[in-house]
Amino acid sequence: MHIDYWHDDQGVDVKGNNLPDEIWVELKNVQGKHGWVFGEATTIAFDMPDLAAFVVVDREELKSYVKNEVDFSVCVPKSQAYKKCYTRKDREDLITMLVLSDLQTFDSYQLVGYCTTYLHPGTGKVCSIFT
């Protein structure tokens, strides 16, 4: 299903450690089956440590964007994979690379900052994760 957790009855798939200029989208997994962009999650949340935030988009909107914007006619080396197909040696995967500015064009685009505070269970006080 490619769902990491549920939020308000909607499945969220979290993609870790993305860079603003290197966001990988899986079209086929390493076994050659449908990649996570074709999964059942409603939402994709790209973890962006450089931004101290998650970039959140609708999976269907992402899938439609990839379908319309990616050149599927050729597989290229990793360094040339922006909006083109790339596959790794001895694997059956098919992936493409986007950048943050692509996702920022989506109607569903949201930037959700990391939570840096929490409510202490013993005292009820708001605490920082950095202290």
Beta strands, then each sheet from edge to edge (+ up, - down):
strand 1: 5-7
strand 2: 10-15
strand 3: 23-28
strand 4: 43-48
strand 5: 53-58
strand 6: 71-75
strand 7: 84-85
strand 8: 94-98
strand 9: 110-113
strand 10: 117-119
strand 11: 126-128
sheet 1: 1+ 2- 4- 5+ 9-
sheet 2: 3+ 8-
sheet 3: 6+ 7+
sheet 4: 10+ 11-
end
